[in-house]
Protein backbone atom coordinates (compact mmCIF):
# COMPACT_ATOMS: atom_id res chain seq x y z
CA UNK A 1 0.00 0.00 0.00
CA UNK A 2 1.41 3.40 -1.02
CA UNK A 3 1.72 6.23 1.47
CA UNK A 4 -0.25 9.23 0.23
CA UNK A 5 -2.38 12.05 1.55
CA UNK A 6 -5.72 10.29 0.97
CA UNK A 7 -4.61 7.28 3.01
CA UNK A 8 -3.38 9.47 5.88
CA UNK A 9 -6.62 11.47 6.01
CA UNK A 10 -8.77 8.35 5.79
CA UNK A 11 -6.93 6.84 8.76
CA UNK A 12 -7.25 10.03 10.83
CA UNK A 13 -10.96 10.35 10.03
CA UNK A 14 -11.62 6.70 10.95
CA UNK A 15 -9.82 7.13 14.29
CA UNK A 16 -11.51 10.44 15.12
CA UNK A 17 -14.96 9.22 14.09
CA UNK A 18 -14.67 6.23 16.44
CA UNK A 19 -13.37 8.33 19.35
CA UNK A 20 -15.29 11.58 19.28
CA UNK A 21 -18.94 11.78 20.38
CA UNK A 22 -21.51 12.73 17.79
CA UNK A 23 -22.09 16.47 17.77
CA UNK A 24 -25.45 18.12 18.25
CA UNK A 25 -27.56 18.48 15.14
CA UNK A 26 -26.88 21.81 13.49
CA UNK A 27 -28.34 22.67 10.11
CA UNK A 28 -25.60 25.25 9.47
CA UNK A 29 -22.76 22.74 9.92
CA UNK A 30 -21.95 20.64 6.91
CA UNK A 31 -18.85 18.99 8.44
CA UNK A 32 -18.69 16.81 11.53
CA UNK A 33 -16.05 17.32 14.22
CA UNK A 34 -14.17 14.28 12.88
CA UNK A 35 -14.04 15.82 9.41
CA UNK A 36 -12.74 19.14 10.80
CA UNK A 37 -10.02 17.32 12.76
CA UNK A 38 -9.05 15.53 9.54
CA UNK A 39 -8.99 18.83 7.63
CA UNK A 40 -6.65 20.31 10.26
CA UNK A 41 -4.25 17.40 9.76
CA UNK A 42 -4.37 18.05 6.01
CA UNK A 43 -3.55 21.71 6.59
CA UNK A 44 -0.52 20.85 8.74
CA UNK A 45 0.93 18.16 6.48
CA UNK A 46 0.54 20.47 3.48
CA UNK A 47 2.43 23.20 5.35
CA UNK A 48 -0.18 25.91 4.73
CA UNK A 49 -0.33 28.28 7.70
CA UNK A 50 -3.00 30.62 6.29
CA UNK A 51 -6.55 29.35 6.86
CA UNK A 52 -7.85 31.39 3.91
CA UNK A 53 -5.26 29.97 1.52
CA UNK A 54 -5.77 26.43 2.82
CA UNK A 55 -9.54 26.58 2.24
CA UNK A 56 -8.88 27.67 -1.37
CA UNK A 57 -6.43 24.80 -1.89
CA UNK A 58 -8.77 22.30 -0.20
CA UNK A 59 -11.67 23.29 -2.47
CA UNK A 60 -9.46 22.39 -5.41
CA UNK A 61 -7.67 19.25 -4.16
CA UNK A 62 -9.69 17.78 -1.25
CA UNK A 63 -13.29 18.33 -2.28
CA UNK A 64 -13.64 14.62 -3.15
CA UNK A 65 -13.07 13.85 0.55
CA UNK A 66 -14.91 16.85 2.03
CA UNK A 67 -17.87 17.86 -0.15
CA UNK A 68 -19.14 20.23 2.56
CA UNK A 69 -16.02 22.31 3.11
CA UNK A 70 -16.32 25.22 5.55
CA UNK A 71 -15.00 28.72 4.96
CA UNK A 72 -11.94 30.34 6.54
CA UNK A 73 -13.88 31.81 9.48
CA UNK A 74 -15.63 28.51 10.24
CA UNK A 75 -12.34 26.58 10.23
CA UNK A 76 -10.72 29.07 12.60
CA UNK A 77 -13.60 28.95 15.11
CA UNK A 78 -13.99 25.20 15.08
CA UNK A 79 -10.27 24.60 15.51
CA UNK A 80 -10.35 26.61 18.73
CA UNK A 81 -13.35 24.62 20.00
CA UNK A 82 -11.81 21.26 19.11
CA UNK A 83 -8.51 21.56 21.02
CA UNK A 84 -9.54 18.81 23.47
CA UNK A 85 -10.63 16.58 20.57
CA UNK A 86 -7.27 17.09 18.84
CA UNK A 87 -5.49 16.02 22.03
CA UNK A 88 -7.77 13.01 22.45
CA UNK A 89 -7.13 11.72 18.93
CA UNK A 90 -3.39 12.39 19.27
CA UNK A 91 -3.21 10.43 22.54
CA UNK A 92 -5.12 7.49 21.03
CA UNK A 93 -2.78 7.27 18.03
CA UNK A 94 0.34 7.74 20.17
CA UNK A 95 -0.61 4.74 22.33
CA UNK A 96 -0.59 2.57 19.21
CA UNK A 97 3.01 3.55 18.38
CA UNK A 98 5.88 1.36 19.65
CA UNK A 99 7.77 4.42 20.91
CA UNK A 100 5.04 5.21 23.42
CA UNK A 101 5.92 2.01 25.31
CA UNK A 102 9.68 2.12 24.71
CA UNK A 103 12.13 2.09 27.63
CA UNK A 104 13.81 5.23 26.26
CA UNK A 105 12.17 8.60 26.91
CA UNK A 106 13.52 11.70 25.13
CA UNK A 107 13.06 14.77 27.35
CA UNK A 108 13.57 18.29 26.01
CA UNK A 109 11.89 21.62 25.33
CA UNK A 110 11.72 24.01 22.39
CA UNK A 111 10.87 27.72 22.12
CA UNK A 112 7.48 28.77 20.75
CA UNK A 113 8.13 32.40 19.89
CA UNK A 114 5.10 34.70 19.97
CA UNK A 115 6.63 38.16 19.44
CA UNK A 116 9.98 39.47 18.29
CA UNK A 117 10.01 43.26 18.49
CA UNK A 118 9.72 45.16 21.77
CA UNK A 119 6.76 47.14 20.39
CA UNK A 120 4.83 43.92 19.70
CA UNK A 121 5.46 42.72 23.24
CA UNK A 122 4.21 46.03 24.66
CA UNK A 123 1.07 45.93 22.51
CA UNK A 124 0.41 42.36 23.60
CA UNK A 125 0.34 43.49 27.22
CA UNK A 126 -2.51 45.92 26.51
CA UNK A 127 -4.50 43.56 24.27
CA UNK A 128 -8.31 43.59 24.44
CA UNK A 129 -8.55 39.88 23.57
CA UNK A 130 -10.13 37.52 26.10
CA UNK A 131 -6.98 35.47 26.75
CA UNK A 132 -4.00 37.08 25.02
CA UNK A 133 -0.79 35.07 24.91
CA UNK A 134 0.91 37.84 26.90
CA UNK A 135 -1.02 36.70 29.97
CA UNK A 136 1.19 33.59 30.18
CA UNK A 137 4.18 34.32 27.93
CA UNK A 138 7.56 35.45 29.19
CA UNK A 139 11.15 36.00 28.13
CA UNK A 140 13.33 32.92 27.78
CA UNK A 141 16.76 32.09 26.42
CA UNK A 142 17.31 29.80 23.45
CA UNK A 143 20.72 28.15 23.80
CA UNK A 144 20.60 26.73 20.26
CA UNK A 145 20.43 30.20 18.71
CA UNK A 146 22.12 32.14 21.56
CA UNK A 147 19.32 34.67 21.85
CA UNK A 148 16.42 35.69 24.06
CA UNK A 149 12.84 35.36 22.84
CA UNK A 150 9.36 36.28 24.06
CA UNK A 151 6.68 33.60 24.13
CA UNK A 152 6.10 30.11 25.41
CA UNK A 153 8.16 26.95 25.69
CA UNK A 154 6.90 23.53 24.66
CA UNK A 155 8.17 20.82 27.01
CA UNK A 156 7.92 17.29 25.65
CA UNK A 157 8.63 13.66 26.43
CA UNK A 158 8.85 11.70 23.15
CA UNK A 159 9.43 8.08 22.32
CA UNK A 160 12.42 7.35 20.05
CA UNK A 161 10.11 7.14 17.01
CA UNK A 162 8.56 10.57 17.63
CA UNK A 163 5.40 9.43 19.45
CA UNK A 164 4.49 12.03 22.12
CA UNK A 165 4.18 10.63 25.64
CA UNK A 166 3.56 13.90 27.51
CA UNK A 167 3.40 17.62 26.68
CA UNK A 168 3.38 20.91 28.58
CA UNK A 169 3.07 24.42 27.10
CA UNK A 170 4.20 27.03 29.64
CA UNK A 171 5.72 30.50 29.77
CA UNK A 172 9.29 30.67 28.52
CA UNK A 173 10.51 32.08 31.83
CA UNK A 174 9.68 28.94 33.85
CA UNK A 175 12.67 26.72 34.79
CA UNK A 176 13.05 23.62 32.60
CA UNK A 177 13.67 21.20 35.47
CA UNK A 178 10.64 22.43 37.40
CA UNK A 179 8.34 21.83 34.42
CA UNK A 180 9.99 18.49 33.66
CA UNK A 181 9.10 17.18 37.12
CA UNK A 182 5.46 18.07 36.41
CA UNK A 183 5.67 16.41 32.99
CA UNK A 184 7.46 13.13 33.72
CA UNK A 185 4.91 11.40 36.00
CA UNK A 186 2.47 11.14 33.08
CA UNK A 187 5.22 9.84 30.74
CA UNK A 188 6.79 7.17 32.95
CA UNK A 189 5.60 3.76 34.09
CA UNK A 190 8.80 2.64 35.82
CA UNK A 191 12.15 1.35 34.63
CA UNK A 192 12.70 3.84 31.79
CA UNK A 193 15.88 5.69 30.87
CA UNK A 194 15.31 9.41 30.42
CA UNK A 195 17.66 11.01 27.87
CA UNK A 196 18.07 14.76 28.39
CA UNK A 197 20.54 17.56 27.64
CA UNK A 198 22.85 19.55 29.90
CA UNK A 199 20.06 21.93 30.87
CA UNK A 200 18.64 19.20 33.13
CA UNK A 201 21.82 18.86 35.18
CA UNK A 202 21.50 18.80 38.96
CA UNK A 203 21.62 16.26 41.78
CA UNK A 204 18.17 17.14 43.07
CA UNK A 205 16.60 16.71 39.64
CA UNK A 206 18.37 13.36 39.07
CA UNK A 207 17.21 12.18 42.49
CA UNK A 208 13.64 13.24 41.72
CA UNK A 209 13.72 11.27 38.44
CA UNK A 210 15.03 8.24 40.35
CA UNK A 211 12.11 8.57 42.77
CA UNK A 212 9.78 8.29 39.75
CA UNK A 213 11.37 4.93 38.91
CA UNK A 214 13.55 6.12 36.02
CA UNK A 215 17.23 6.86 35.40
CA UNK A 216 18.41 10.20 34.02
CA UNK A 217 21.19 10.12 31.41
CA UNK A 218 22.61 13.37 30.03
CA UNK A 219 25.86 14.70 28.54
CA UNK A 220 28.51 15.84 31.02
CA UNK A 221 28.90 19.55 31.58
CA UNK A 222 32.23 21.30 30.99
CA UNK A 223 33.09 21.17 34.71
CA UNK A 224 32.26 17.45 35.05
CA UNK A 225 34.32 14.35 34.18
CA UNK A 226 33.23 12.71 30.91
CA UNK A 227 32.65 9.22 32.31
CA UNK A 228 29.09 8.57 31.18
CA UNK A 229 27.82 6.86 28.02
CA UNK A 230 28.11 8.56 24.63
CA UNK A 231 24.52 9.62 23.85
CA UNK A 232 24.91 12.21 21.09
CA UNK A 233 23.41 9.79 18.56
CA UNK A 234 20.33 9.26 20.72
CA UNK A 235 20.08 12.98 21.50
CA UNK A 236 19.98 13.64 17.77
CA UNK A 237 16.59 11.89 17.66
CA UNK A 238 14.90 14.66 19.66
CA UNK A 239 16.51 17.38 17.54
CA UNK A 240 15.28 15.57 14.44
CA UNK A 241 11.74 15.33 15.86
CA UNK A 242 11.66 19.07 16.59
CA UNK A 243 13.07 19.84 13.15
CA UNK A 244 10.31 17.79 11.53
CA UNK A 245 7.67 19.68 13.52
CA UNK A 246 9.19 23.08 12.71
CA UNK A 247 10.23 22.59 9.09
CA UNK A 248 7.51 20.38 7.59
CA UNK A 249 4.64 21.07 10.01
CA UNK A 250 5.30 24.83 10.55
CA UNK A 251 5.29 24.67 14.37
CA UNK A 252 7.06 28.03 14.68
CA UNK A 253 4.67 29.79 12.25
CA UNK A 254 1.58 29.14 14.33
CA UNK A 255 0.02 32.61 13.87
CA UNK A 256 -1.92 32.45 17.16
CA UNK A 257 -2.71 35.51 19.27
CA UNK A 258 -4.67 33.90 22.11
CA UNK A 259 -3.75 31.09 24.47
CA UNK A 260 -6.58 28.75 23.50
CA UNK A 261 -5.76 29.20 19.81
CA UNK A 262 -2.06 28.63 20.45
CA UNK A 263 -2.84 25.36 22.25
CA UNK A 264 -5.11 24.21 19.43
CA UNK A 265 -2.59 25.06 16.69
CA UNK A 266 0.27 23.29 18.44
CA UNK A 267 -1.89 20.22 19.05
CA UNK A 268 -2.86 20.33 15.37
CA UNK A 269 0.82 20.00 14.37
CA UNK A 270 1.60 17.31 16.94
CA UNK A 271 -1.47 15.29 15.98
CA UNK A 272 -0.25 15.36 12.37
CA UNK A 273 3.20 14.16 13.44
CA UNK A 274 1.68 11.38 15.55
CA UNK A 275 -0.65 10.26 12.75
CA UNK A 276 2.27 10.02 10.32
CA UNK A 277 4.39 8.07 12.82
CA UNK A 278 1.53 5.64 13.44
CA UNK A 279 0.78 5.12 9.75
CA UNK A 280 4.45 4.72 8.87
CA UNK A 281 4.79 1.95 11.45
CA UNK A 282 1.73 0.27 10.00
CA UNK A 283 3.18 0.51 6.47
CA UNK A 284 6.67 -0.58 7.53
CA UNK A 285 8.25 2.78 6.64
CA UNK A 286 10.72 4.99 8.57
CA UNK A 287 8.74 6.55 11.39
CA UNK A 288 9.14 10.20 10.37
CA UNK A 289 9.10 9.89 6.58
CA UNK A 290 6.45 12.56 5.97
CA UNK A 291 7.24 13.93 2.51
CA UNK A 292 5.41 11.19 0.61
CA UNK A 293 2.10 12.32 2.12
CA UNK A 294 2.27 15.63 0.28
CA UNK A 295 4.57 14.85 -2.67
KOLLUM-565483 format. One line per 2 residues: their letters; for each residue y, x, z of C-alpha. Coordinates in nm, 4 decimals. Layout:
A) Y:X:Z ~ ...
***
This chain:
XX) 0.0000:0.0000:0.0000 ~ 0.3401:0.1411:-0.1015
XX) 0.6233:0.1724:0.1466 ~ 0.9226:-0.0251:0.0228
XX) 1.2049:-0.2383:0.1554 ~ 1.0286:-0.5716:0.0974
XX) 0.7275:-0.4605:0.3011 ~ 0.9471:-0.3380:0.5880
XX) 1.1471:-0.6619:0.6011 ~ 0.8348:-0.8770:0.5794
XX) 0.6836:-0.6930:0.8757 ~ 1.0031:-0.7254:1.0829
XX) 1.0350:-1.0956:1.0035 ~ 0.6699:-1.1623:1.0951
XX) 0.7127:-0.9818:1.4292 ~ 1.0436:-1.1506:1.5120
XX) 0.9220:-1.4957:1.4090 ~ 0.6235:-1.4669:1.6440
XX) 0.8334:-1.3367:1.9346 ~ 1.1582:-1.5293:1.9285
XX) 1.1781:-1.8936:2.0376 ~ 1.2730:-2.1513:1.7787
XX) 1.6468:-2.2092:1.7772 ~ 1.8121:-2.5450:1.8250
XX) 1.8481:-2.7561:1.5142 ~ 2.1812:-2.6882:1.3490
XX) 2.2674:-2.8339:1.0110 ~ 2.5247:-2.5596:0.9472
XX) 2.2744:-2.2758:0.9920 ~ 2.0642:-2.1951:0.6907
XX) 1.8995:-1.8849:0.8437 ~ 1.6808:-1.8691:1.1531
XX) 1.7318:-1.6052:1.4223 ~ 1.4280:-1.4173:1.2880
XX) 1.5825:-1.4039:0.9415 ~ 1.9140:-1.2745:1.0799
XX) 1.7315:-1.0018:1.2763 ~ 1.5528:-0.9050:0.9536
XX) 1.8827:-0.8985:0.7629 ~ 2.0308:-0.6650:1.0256
XX) 1.7395:-0.4255:0.9765 ~ 1.8047:-0.4367:0.6012
XX) 2.1714:-0.3550:0.6588 ~ 2.0846:-0.0524:0.8737
XX) 1.8163:0.0926:0.6484 ~ 2.0471:0.0536:0.3476
XX) 2.3198:0.2428:0.5349 ~ 2.5913:-0.0179:0.4732
XX) 2.8280:-0.0335:0.7701 ~ 3.0619:-0.2999:0.6291
XX) 2.9354:-0.6554:0.6858 ~ 3.1388:-0.7846:0.3913
XX) 2.9967:-0.5261:0.1518 ~ 2.6426:-0.5771:0.2824
XX) 2.6582:-0.9539:0.2242 ~ 2.7673:-0.8883:-0.1367
XX) 2.4797:-0.6431:-0.1886 ~ 2.2300:-0.8767:-0.0198
XX) 2.3291:-1.1670:-0.2468 ~ 2.2393:-0.9459:-0.5412
XX) 1.9251:-0.7674:-0.4159 ~ 1.7780:-0.9686:-0.1253
XX) 1.8330:-1.3291:-0.2280 ~ 1.4620:-1.3635:-0.3153
XX) 1.3846:-1.3069:0.0545 ~ 1.6846:-1.4905:0.2035
XX) 1.7857:-1.7870:-0.0146 ~ 2.0233:-1.9144:0.2565
XX) 2.2314:-1.6019:0.3109 ~ 2.5223:-1.6315:0.5547
XX) 2.8718:-1.4998:0.4959 ~ 3.0338:-1.1945:0.6539
XX) 3.1807:-1.3880:0.9483 ~ 2.8512:-1.5631:1.0241
XX) 2.6576:-1.2341:1.0226 ~ 2.9067:-1.0724:1.2603
XX) 2.8953:-1.3599:1.5106 ~ 2.5197:-1.3993:1.5077
XX) 2.4600:-1.0265:1.5512 ~ 2.6612:-1.0354:1.8729
XX) 2.4625:-1.3345:2.0003 ~ 2.1256:-1.1808:1.9112
XX) 2.1561:-0.8514:2.1025 ~ 1.8808:-0.9542:2.3465
XX) 1.6580:-1.0634:2.0568 ~ 1.7085:-0.7266:1.8844
XX) 1.6023:-0.5488:2.2025 ~ 1.3013:-0.7773:2.2450
XX) 1.1719:-0.7128:1.8925 ~ 1.2388:-0.3387:1.9270
XX) 1.0430:-0.3211:2.2536 ~ 0.7490:-0.5117:2.1034
XX) 0.7271:-0.2781:1.8031 ~ 0.7737:0.0338:2.0170
XX) 0.4745:-0.0613:2.2330 ~ 0.2569:-0.0593:1.9208
XX) 0.3549:0.3007:1.8379 ~ 0.1361:0.5884:1.9647
XX) 0.4423:0.7773:2.0906 ~ 0.5215:0.5040:2.3415
XX) 0.2007:0.5924:2.5309 ~ 0.2122:0.9685:2.4715
XX) 0.2093:1.2131:2.7626 ~ 0.5230:1.3812:2.6255
XX) 0.8601:1.2169:2.6910 ~ 1.1700:1.3518:2.5133
XX) 1.4768:1.3064:2.7348 ~ 1.8286:1.3570:2.6005
XX) 2.1622:1.1892:2.5326 ~ 2.4010:1.1720:2.2391
XX) 2.7721:1.0866:2.2121 ~ 2.8770:0.7478:2.0753
XX) 3.2401:0.8126:1.9891 ~ 3.4700:0.5095:1.9969
XX) 3.8159:0.6628:1.9443 ~ 3.9468:0.9982:1.8289
XX) 4.3258:1.0015:1.8490 ~ 4.5156:0.9723:2.1770
XX) 4.7137:0.6758:2.0393 ~ 4.3917:0.4832:1.9697
XX) 4.2721:0.5461:2.3242 ~ 4.6034:0.4212:2.4655
XX) 4.5931:0.1065:2.2513 ~ 4.2357:0.0410:2.3599
XX) 4.3487:0.0344:2.7225 ~ 4.5917:-0.2508:2.6505
XX) 4.3563:-0.4497:2.4269 ~ 4.3586:-0.8308:2.4444
XX) 3.9881:-0.8551:2.3566 ~ 3.7524:-1.0128:2.6100
XX) 3.5465:-0.6980:2.6754 ~ 3.7077:-0.3999:2.5025
XX) 3.5071:-0.0790:2.4915 ~ 3.7844:0.0907:2.6896
XX) 3.6697:-0.1018:2.9975 ~ 3.3591:0.1187:3.0179
XX) 3.4321:0.4184:2.7932 ~ 3.5451:0.7565:2.9186
XX) 3.6002:1.1152:2.8131 ~ 3.2921:1.3330:2.7778
XX) 3.2094:1.6756:2.6424 ~ 2.9801:1.7308:2.3451
XX) 2.8152:2.0722:2.3796 ~ 2.6728:2.0601:2.0260
XX) 3.0204:2.0428:1.8705 ~ 3.2138:2.2124:2.1557
XX) 3.4674:1.9319:2.1854 ~ 3.5689:1.6420:2.4062
XX) 3.5358:1.2841:2.2840 ~ 3.6278:0.9356:2.4058
XX) 3.3601:0.6684:2.4129 ~ 3.0107:0.6101:2.5414
XX) 2.6952:0.8161:2.5693 ~ 2.3526:0.6896:2.4663
XX) 2.0819:0.8168:2.7012 ~ 1.7295:0.7922:2.5649
XX) 1.3659:0.8628:2.6426 ~ 1.1698:0.8845:2.3152
XX) 0.8077:0.9430:2.2325 ~ 0.7348:1.2421:2.0049
XX) 0.7138:1.0111:1.7014 ~ 1.0572:0.8560:1.7634
XX) 0.9429:0.5403:1.9448 ~ 1.2031:0.4487:2.2118
XX) 1.0630:0.4185:2.5639 ~ 1.3903:0.3557:2.7511
XX) 1.7617:0.3398:2.6679 ~ 2.0914:0.3375:2.8577
XX) 2.4424:0.3075:2.7101 ~ 2.7027:0.4200:2.9640
XX) 3.0497:0.5717:2.9766 ~ 3.0669:0.9292:2.8521
XX) 3.2077:1.0508:3.1835 ~ 2.8941:0.9680:3.3846
XX) 2.6718:1.2672:3.4792 ~ 2.3623:1.3052:3.2603
XX) 2.1204:1.3671:3.5473 ~ 2.2429:1.0639:3.7397
XX) 2.1833:0.8340:3.4417 ~ 1.8490:0.9995:3.3658
XX) 1.7184:0.9095:3.7121 ~ 1.8074:0.5463:3.6405
XX) 1.6409:0.5666:3.2989 ~ 1.3132:0.7455:3.3715
XX) 1.1396:0.4914:3.5995 ~ 1.1139:0.2470:3.3083
XX) 0.9840:0.5218:3.0735 ~ 0.7172:0.6789:3.2955
XX) 0.3763:0.5595:3.4086 ~ 0.2644:0.8801:3.5816
XX) 0.1347:1.2151:3.4630 ~ 0.3836:1.2699:3.1790
XX) 0.5687:1.5885:3.0874 ~ 0.9412:1.5315:3.0420
XX) 1.1012:1.7662:2.7866 ~ 1.4762:1.8069:2.8389
XX) 1.7556:2.0535:2.7641 ~ 1.9548:2.2850:2.9905
XX) 2.1928:2.0059:3.0872 ~ 1.9201:1.8636:3.3128
XX) 1.8862:2.1817:3.5179 ~ 1.8796:2.1502:3.8960
XX) 1.6263:2.1623:4.1777 ~ 1.7143:1.8170:4.3069
XX) 1.6707:1.6605:3.9642 ~ 1.3364:1.8370:3.9075
XX) 1.2176:1.7208:4.2493 ~ 1.3235:1.3635:4.1723
XX) 1.1272:1.3723:3.8440 ~ 0.8237:1.5028:4.0354
XX) 0.8572:1.2110:4.2770 ~ 0.8286:0.9783:3.9753
XX) 0.4928:1.1368:3.8906 ~ 0.6116:1.3551:3.6020
XX) 0.6861:1.7229:3.5403 ~ 1.0196:1.8413:3.4020
XX) 1.0118:2.1193:3.1407 ~ 1.3370:2.2611:3.0032
XX) 1.4695:2.5864:2.8543 ~ 1.5838:2.8509:3.1019
XX) 1.9554:2.8899:3.1575 ~ 2.1296:3.2228:3.0988
XX) 2.1167:3.3090:3.4711 ~ 1.7449:3.2258:3.5054
XX) 1.4350:3.4320:3.4179 ~ 1.2710:3.3234:3.0907
XX) 0.9224:3.2651:3.2306 ~ 0.8568:2.9088:3.1180
XX) 0.6858:2.7819:2.8023 ~ 0.8557:2.8110:2.4633
XX) 0.9618:2.4525:2.3852 ~ 1.2208:2.4914:2.1094
XX) 0.9793:2.3414:1.8558 ~ 0.9264:2.0328:2.0718
XX) 1.2983:2.0079:2.1499 ~ 1.3640:1.9976:1.7771
XX) 1.1894:1.6592:1.7659 ~ 1.4658:1.4896:1.9664
XX) 1.7383:1.6512:1.7542 ~ 1.5565:1.5276:1.4440
XX) 1.5328:1.1737:1.5860 ~ 1.9065:1.1662:1.6589
XX) 1.9841:1.3075:1.3152 ~ 1.7786:1.0314:1.1525
XX) 1.9681:0.7672:1.3523 ~ 2.3077:0.9186:1.2709
XX) 2.2586:1.0231:0.9091 ~ 2.0379:0.7509:0.7591
XX) 2.1073:0.4641:1.0015 ~ 2.4826:0.5297:1.0555
XX) 2.4669:0.5292:1.4371 ~ 2.8029:0.7055:1.4684
XX) 2.9789:0.4673:1.2246 ~ 2.9136:0.1578:1.4330
XX) 3.2608:0.0023:1.3870 ~ 3.2451:-0.1920:1.7160
XX) 3.5511:-0.2713:1.9272 ~ 3.3897:-0.4675:2.2114
XX) 3.1090:-0.3752:2.4471 ~ 2.8749:-0.6577:2.3502
XX) 2.9204:-0.5758:1.9810 ~ 2.8628:-0.2056:2.0450
XX) 2.5360:-0.2840:2.2249 ~ 2.4215:-0.5109:1.9430
XX) 2.5063:-0.2590:1.6692 ~ 2.3287:0.0274:1.8439
XX) 2.0221:-0.1889:1.9047 ~ 2.0328:-0.2862:1.5365
XX) 2.0003:0.0816:1.4371 ~ 1.7309:0.1601:1.6936
XX) 1.5293:-0.1470:1.5977 ~ 1.5360:-0.0250:1.2368
XX) 1.4159:0.3200:1.3444 ~ 1.1375:0.1680:1.5555
XX) 1.0262:-0.0652:1.2755 ~ 1.0023:0.2268:1.0319
XX) 0.8074:0.4389:1.2823 ~ 0.5643:0.1533:1.3441
XX) 0.5125:0.0776:0.9751 ~ 0.4725:0.4453:0.8867
XX) 0.1954:0.4793:1.1454 ~ 0.0266:0.1727:1.0000
XX) 0.0511:0.3179:0.6467 ~ -0.0584:0.6674:0.7526
XX) 0.2779:0.8251:0.6638 ~ 0.4989:1.0721:0.8566
XX) 0.6553:0.8737:1.1392 ~ 1.0198:0.9142:1.0368
XX) 0.9892:0.9105:0.6582 ~ 1.2561:0.6454:0.5966
XX) 1.3930:0.7243:0.2512 ~ 1.1188:0.5412:0.0611
XX) 1.2317:0.2102:0.2120 ~ 1.5627:0.2275:0.0276
X) 1.4850:0.4573:-0.2669
***
